[in-house]
Every structure is written in C-alpha cells, then in structure tokens.
Amino acid sequence: MTRIAIYPGSFDPPTRGHEDLIRRALALADHLVVAIAINPSKAPLFSVEDRLRMLAVAAAGDPRIELASFSGLLADFARDRNATMVIRGLRAVSDFEYEFQMALMNRKLNDKLETVFLVPAVDLTYLSSSLVREVARFGGPLDGLVSSAVADALKARFAG
C-alpha cells in the first residue's frame, strides 16, 4: 500500500525550512503532496501559481512529490487524495498548541488521517515565511533563507 502524505501550508514564499521538511517527509511517505492552502481571509504576497512555480524548484523534479493547491477543509482534501498522513513542522513550543488542535480536528473530520510533527533542522528553527518577507521588504540578505529562485522573486516583488 502506498503511503501518501500531505504537507499543507501557505508557502508564501517557500523557505529553506519548507525544503528541509519536504526532503525529510519523503522518508516517511511514498508520495508527498505539497499543497498550498488557499485562505480567503489572507492576502498573500505571491499568487498560487507563483508559489507552485517556486515549490517546483524545491521539488527538483522528484516523481514522489506532487504540487497542488486546495481550498476548504484539509481533511476533505486528504480524503480525496487517499492520504493518511499530514506533515507539519514545529519550530517552537508556541507552535504546538495550535498544531495540536488542528491535528485533533483533522482526525475528527477524517479518522484515517494522522498528523506527524517534524522539527526543522537546528539552523532553520527561527525561519518563517513572514520573517523572510520582512527581510526582503527592507532589502536584507536572503542567503540561506530561500532558494535563489525565491530570492529573485522576492527582490523583483519589492524592487522600487
């Protein structure tokens, strides 16, 4: 039986931390769906299409990785994809309470769905998309925070 996992997020933009979790999630699943969650209450910096293009760089053509987007409930999206695992990253203790509640709700809505929490690499624990956007907005260095393709997209977005 194929183990299918979903790694959901906004990925606005994808960071080296996201890339780290994508690589490590492949040790747990045969097929990984990296899925951009469309949240109508948020105003993302990049379009879904732009974020999918940036994630394609992180996927590096690996046939085990599928890129997608979804709106609605993650539990329903997982059911539609026959996924039994959700991958979530925990950077700090403060992430745990929210992620714990989401994991329990997802399992309530889809009893075949388990959430696996991964801790990022030590040198990436501080990293978030919102921090990267802030650094880019003020022209700070993006080396080591994002891929060169993402850095170029951020610089172009904040140019002028």
Backbone bond lengths (Angstrom), bond angles and torsions (degrees), N, CA, C in turn:
res aa  C-N    CA-C-N  psi(-1)  N-CA   C-N-CA  omega(-1)  CA-C   N-CA-C  phi
1 M - - - 1.455 - - 1.530 109.59 -
2 T 1.294 116.49 135.21 1.457 122.13 -179.50 1.526 110.04 -78.60
3 R 1.322 115.94 129.10 1.467 120.89 176.46 1.531 107.85 -89.07
4 I 1.330 115.78 114.00 1.461 121.43 -178.45 1.522 108.67 -108.80
5 A 1.325 115.19 127.14 1.466 121.63 178.96 1.516 109.27 -119.85
6 I 1.310 114.85 152.61 1.461 121.86 175.12 1.519 108.24 -119.23
7 Y 1.321 115.01 130.61 1.464 121.31 173.34 1.519 105.63 -112.21
8 P 1.347 117.00 96.47 1.463 120.60 -177.69 1.530 111.52 -91.19
9 G 1.296 115.35 153.75 1.456 120.36 175.61 1.505 110.63 176.07
10 S 1.323 114.87 176.88 1.468 118.55 176.63 1.523 110.33 -86.11
11 F 1.323 117.20 -32.14 1.466 122.52 178.00 1.532 110.79 49.35
12 D 1.325 115.83 50.79 1.470 121.45 -174.36 1.520 111.31 -120.92
13 P 1.318 118.44 73.68 1.466 130.73 5.20 1.522 110.92 -99.33
14 P 1.353 116.41 171.08 1.467 119.65 173.15 1.531 109.78 -66.66
15 T 1.317 115.79 136.99 1.472 121.38 -178.77 1.530 110.62 -113.30
16 R 1.325 115.09 173.78 1.470 119.62 174.07 1.527 110.38 -61.81
17 G 1.316 117.54 -29.11 1.465 120.99 176.10 1.520 111.21 -64.57
18 H 1.331 117.05 -43.34 1.465 120.26 175.98 1.525 110.37 -61.55
19 E 1.333 116.30 -43.63 1.464 120.37 179.83 1.527 110.96 -60.05
20 D 1.319 116.55 -41.15 1.465 122.08 178.55 1.527 110.37 -59.88
21 L 1.330 117.18 -46.38 1.467 120.43 -178.94 1.523 111.32 -68.15
22 I 1.321 117.53 -35.88 1.468 120.47 177.18 1.527 109.70 -60.22
23 R 1.321 116.36 -49.49 1.470 120.11 -179.36 1.531 111.44 -60.57
24 R 1.317 116.58 -44.55 1.462 119.78 -176.16 1.517 112.57 -73.96
25 A 1.328 117.68 -29.09 1.469 120.94 177.80 1.527 111.16 -65.61
26 L 1.323 116.33 -27.84 1.470 119.63 179.65 1.526 112.46 -66.52
27 A 1.320 117.84 -17.15 1.463 120.74 174.86 1.529 111.09 -76.24
28 L 1.331 116.54 -17.35 1.465 121.50 -177.00 1.520 113.26 -103.45
29 A 1.329 116.52 -19.93 1.463 120.50 -174.13 1.520 109.93 -132.75
30 D 1.314 115.26 152.67 1.464 121.05 175.84 1.522 111.15 -81.29
31 H 1.324 115.13 -30.03 1.464 121.92 -178.10 1.528 107.64 -138.85
32 L 1.315 116.55 130.10 1.467 121.38 -178.57 1.523 109.56 -119.23
33 V 1.311 115.62 123.22 1.462 121.45 174.54 1.525 106.86 -98.87
34 V 1.321 116.26 111.31 1.456 121.32 174.90 1.525 104.89 -90.84
35 A 1.325 115.74 112.17 1.463 120.68 -167.83 1.523 112.21 -120.50
36 I 1.312 114.72 123.59 1.459 120.43 175.65 1.525 108.00 -79.80
37 A 1.322 115.24 119.42 1.460 121.26 177.26 1.524 108.38 -83.64
38 I 1.309 115.51 121.85 1.461 120.35 179.66 1.519 108.07 -89.03
39 N 1.322 115.77 115.37 1.460 122.06 -178.06 1.527 108.15 -112.82
40 P 1.339 118.00 108.18 1.461 120.24 -176.64 1.529 114.29 -63.86
41 S 1.329 117.42 -15.35 1.469 119.56 -179.99 1.528 112.27 -87.33
42 K 1.331 117.68 -4.61 1.460 121.31 179.31 1.522 109.79 -109.64
43 A 1.321 115.17 148.98 1.466 121.63 175.62 1.524 107.25 -110.05
44 P 1.326 118.03 93.78 1.460 120.27 -176.46 1.528 112.42 -69.68
45 L 1.316 115.57 155.38 1.449 121.97 176.64 1.525 110.61 -71.83
46 F 1.342 116.65 -39.49 1.451 122.04 -177.80 1.526 110.74 -114.95
47 S 1.313 116.59 149.24 1.463 121.41 176.42 1.529 109.64 -67.90
48 V 1.308 115.93 163.68 1.464 120.69 176.69 1.528 109.58 -58.58
49 E 1.320 116.75 -42.65 1.470 120.92 -179.11 1.530 110.96 -62.00
50 D 1.329 117.15 -42.64 1.471 120.68 178.02 1.524 110.69 -63.25
51 R 1.320 116.78 -42.61 1.465 119.79 -179.55 1.524 111.56 -66.96
52 L 1.333 116.98 -36.65 1.461 120.06 176.10 1.527 110.90 -64.43
53 R 1.338 117.02 -39.68 1.467 120.47 177.14 1.529 110.71 -63.16
54 M 1.332 116.49 -42.15 1.460 119.54 179.44 1.529 111.13 -66.79
55 L 1.323 117.09 -38.29 1.463 120.61 177.91 1.523 111.50 -67.14
56 A 1.332 117.00 -29.98 1.465 120.33 178.23 1.524 110.84 -61.03
57 V 1.323 116.90 -33.09 1.467 120.70 176.12 1.533 109.29 -64.47
58 A 1.337 116.28 -43.52 1.465 120.59 179.63 1.529 111.03 -66.09
59 A 1.324 117.58 -34.96 1.468 121.75 -179.53 1.518 111.35 -72.25
60 A 1.315 117.05 -24.33 1.471 123.35 175.46 1.528 113.16 49.67
61 G 1.321 116.64 35.66 1.464 119.99 176.61 1.515 115.09 73.29
62 D 1.334 118.24 11.87 1.463 121.10 179.62 1.533 108.81 -65.96
63 P 1.327 118.65 120.28 1.466 120.95 -176.96 1.529 113.93 -66.47
64 R 1.322 117.33 -14.22 1.470 120.15 178.48 1.521 111.90 -80.89
65 I 1.340 117.26 -10.27 1.464 121.35 -176.85 1.517 109.67 -106.43
66 E 1.313 114.99 128.40 1.461 122.57 175.60 1.528 107.27 -115.21
67 L 1.307 116.76 136.50 1.463 121.60 176.70 1.520 108.74 -105.21
68 A 1.331 115.91 136.75 1.463 120.25 -176.92 1.521 109.10 -153.17
69 S 1.310 114.49 173.32 1.466 120.91 171.19 1.524 106.83 -137.27
70 F 1.326 115.06 157.39 1.461 119.00 178.97 1.516 109.61 -153.60
71 S 1.317 114.40 155.80 1.467 120.68 169.77 1.525 105.83 -125.38
72 G 1.278 116.26 159.80 1.458 119.09 -176.70 1.512 111.16 96.56
73 L 1.313 114.58 -156.68 1.462 120.80 -174.69 1.526 112.02 -83.16
74 L 1.321 115.61 134.70 1.456 121.05 176.16 1.528 110.37 -59.94
75 A 1.320 117.54 -39.03 1.467 121.28 -179.50 1.529 110.90 -59.04
76 D 1.309 117.70 -38.70 1.469 121.01 178.03 1.520 111.29 -71.60
77 F 1.332 116.63 -42.59 1.463 120.68 177.84 1.518 110.07 -59.81
78 A 1.330 117.23 -43.24 1.462 121.99 178.96 1.529 110.47 -62.05
79 R 1.312 116.94 -43.39 1.466 121.07 179.12 1.532 109.87 -61.07
80 D 1.325 116.88 -43.76 1.466 121.25 179.89 1.527 111.95 -62.64
81 R 1.331 116.94 -30.36 1.475 121.77 -178.36 1.528 112.32 -96.30
82 N 1.326 117.55 3.72 1.473 122.37 -177.03 1.527 112.01 58.97
83 A 1.308 116.45 31.33 1.462 121.61 178.54 1.520 109.79 -85.30
84 T 1.322 115.35 143.19 1.463 120.63 178.50 1.525 111.98 -118.90
85 M 1.340 115.80 1.77 1.457 119.67 -175.57 1.528 110.01 -139.42
86 V 1.325 115.46 138.28 1.460 122.60 172.50 1.523 106.41 -114.19
87 I 1.313 115.82 132.44 1.466 121.64 177.75 1.526 107.63 -101.40
88 R 1.316 115.86 128.85 1.468 120.81 176.69 1.523 108.71 -135.63
89 G 1.311 115.32 144.15 1.446 120.84 177.86 1.516 111.16 -97.46
90 L 1.310 115.73 142.00 1.466 122.09 175.26 1.522 108.04 -119.54
91 R 1.333 116.35 110.51 1.462 120.07 179.88 1.517 111.57 -87.18
92 A 1.314 116.27 -34.04 1.467 120.74 -175.52 1.521 108.95 -147.51
93 V 1.314 115.33 164.81 1.459 120.53 178.35 1.528 110.21 -56.71
94 S 1.318 117.48 -33.70 1.462 121.03 -178.22 1.530 111.98 -63.12
95 D 1.337 118.64 -24.52 1.475 121.49 176.97 1.528 111.40 -71.97
96 F 1.331 116.63 -26.66 1.452 120.30 -168.30 1.525 114.01 -62.64
97 E 1.312 118.63 -45.94 1.472 120.22 -174.38 1.516 111.57 -58.90
98 Y 1.326 117.55 -47.91 1.468 121.68 178.91 1.531 110.54 -63.25
99 E 1.325 116.66 -47.85 1.467 120.66 -177.56 1.527 111.51 -64.93
100 F 1.325 117.09 -35.86 1.456 122.04 177.61 1.525 110.66 -62.77
101 Q 1.326 116.80 -46.24 1.462 121.16 178.18 1.525 111.26 -61.82
102 M 1.334 116.48 -42.65 1.467 120.43 179.06 1.529 110.80 -64.02
103 A 1.316 116.93 -41.05 1.468 120.69 179.90 1.528 110.94 -62.23
104 L 1.314 115.90 -43.25 1.463 119.38 179.37 1.525 111.92 -66.29
105 M 1.330 117.00 -40.55 1.464 119.78 178.77 1.526 110.87 -66.59
106 N 1.332 116.67 -42.49 1.465 119.26 178.59 1.523 111.38 -60.90
107 R 1.330 116.65 -40.09 1.466 119.86 178.43 1.521 111.08 -69.55
108 K 1.313 117.40 -33.12 1.473 120.71 176.26 1.534 109.92 -64.85
109 L 1.344 116.42 -40.50 1.464 121.41 -178.27 1.527 112.65 -79.57
110 N 1.325 116.88 -22.86 1.461 121.92 -179.00 1.528 107.11 -147.50
111 D 1.326 116.62 96.55 1.464 120.27 -172.18 1.528 114.38 -69.11
112 K 1.322 117.80 -4.62 1.459 121.36 176.57 1.529 112.03 -94.33
113 L 1.321 116.39 0.54 1.460 121.48 -172.22 1.530 111.35 -103.40
114 E 1.326 115.97 120.27 1.458 122.10 175.62 1.521 108.61 -110.19
115 T 1.311 116.64 147.46 1.458 121.86 177.27 1.522 108.72 -106.11
116 V 1.324 115.12 131.69 1.463 122.25 177.79 1.523 106.86 -113.28
117 F 1.317 115.95 124.09 1.456 121.38 179.29 1.518 109.59 -96.33
118 L 1.319 116.07 128.26 1.459 121.87 176.12 1.523 108.87 -114.50
119 V 1.301 115.29 138.52 1.455 121.63 176.17 1.527 106.77 -94.15
120 P 1.325 117.40 131.83 1.468 118.67 -177.67 1.520 112.19 -69.10
121 A 1.315 114.73 166.45 1.462 120.25 174.30 1.530 108.42 -55.97
122 V 1.320 116.37 145.85 1.466 122.08 -175.53 1.527 112.21 -51.97
123 D 1.320 117.13 -41.43 1.461 120.05 -176.49 1.524 113.07 -76.32
124 L 1.341 117.38 -0.86 1.466 120.99 -179.34 1.532 112.70 -118.86
125 T 1.313 118.41 4.44 1.466 120.32 -173.17 1.526 113.31 -64.48
126 Y 1.299 117.88 -26.57 1.464 121.64 -178.36 1.526 112.65 -83.57
127 L 1.311 117.33 -10.97 1.452 122.64 -167.33 1.524 113.07 -82.37
128 S 1.336 116.49 133.07 1.461 122.40 173.94 1.521 108.47 -144.46
129 S 1.318 115.14 158.26 1.468 119.54 178.16 1.518 111.33 -60.63
130 S 1.323 117.51 -38.67 1.469 119.77 -178.47 1.526 110.82 -65.79
131 L 1.330 117.57 -38.87 1.476 119.70 176.42 1.526 111.08 -65.65
132 V 1.325 116.72 -40.84 1.464 120.66 178.81 1.524 110.37 -62.49
133 R 1.319 117.23 -43.06 1.476 120.46 177.90 1.520 110.74 -60.12
134 E 1.320 116.80 -40.39 1.464 121.18 -179.70 1.527 111.32 -65.69
135 V 1.317 117.12 -44.96 1.462 121.26 178.09 1.532 109.57 -60.65
136 A 1.326 116.19 -45.63 1.469 120.44 -179.16 1.526 111.57 -65.33
137 R 1.317 116.89 -40.02 1.472 121.33 -179.10 1.528 111.17 -57.15
138 F 1.336 116.10 -35.11 1.458 120.23 -177.67 1.528 113.10 -102.47
139 G 1.337 115.74 15.57 1.459 120.09 173.64 1.508 115.46 74.29
140 G 1.320 117.10 20.80 1.463 120.21 179.93 1.525 112.12 -75.52
141 P 1.322 116.36 167.69 1.472 120.56 -178.84 1.530 111.16 -72.05
142 L 1.322 115.56 136.98 1.463 121.35 -177.87 1.528 112.51 -108.17
143 D 1.334 116.23 2.62 1.463 121.12 -179.36 1.523 110.40 -56.32
144 G 1.321 116.08 129.94 1.456 121.42 177.74 1.517 114.48 81.35
145 L 1.329 117.46 -10.76 1.458 120.80 -179.43 1.527 111.88 -92.59
146 V 1.330 115.96 -38.31 1.462 123.00 -177.26 1.524 108.88 -142.72
147 S 1.320 116.73 165.85 1.463 120.55 175.59 1.526 108.84 -68.13
148 S 1.315 116.34 165.22 1.466 119.77 179.44 1.528 110.81 -63.96
149 A 1.331 118.10 -34.10 1.473 120.69 178.16 1.525 110.80 -64.07
150 V 1.318 117.22 -41.11 1.467 121.18 178.45 1.526 109.72 -69.86
151 A 1.323 117.16 -41.35 1.475 120.69 178.30 1.534 109.87 -59.21
152 D 1.326 116.87 -43.64 1.469 120.34 178.73 1.529 110.95 -62.45
153 A 1.322 117.03 -42.37 1.467 120.66 179.13 1.522 111.18 -63.79
154 L 1.335 116.76 -40.72 1.473 120.56 178.27 1.511 111.61 -65.70
155 K 1.332 116.93 -44.05 1.463 120.27 179.23 1.515 110.79 -62.33
156 A 1.328 117.05 -40.92 1.466 120.70 178.52 1.529 110.80 -64.93
157 R 1.320 116.89 -39.04 1.472 120.61 -178.52 1.515 111.85 -66.43
158 F 1.343 116.51 -37.54 1.460 120.29 -176.88 1.533 113.61 -98.77
159 A 1.329 117.94 5.34 1.473 121.45 179.04 1.527 109.84 -62.97
160 G 1.325 114.61 141.37 1.460 119.57 176.21 1.471 111.33 79.99
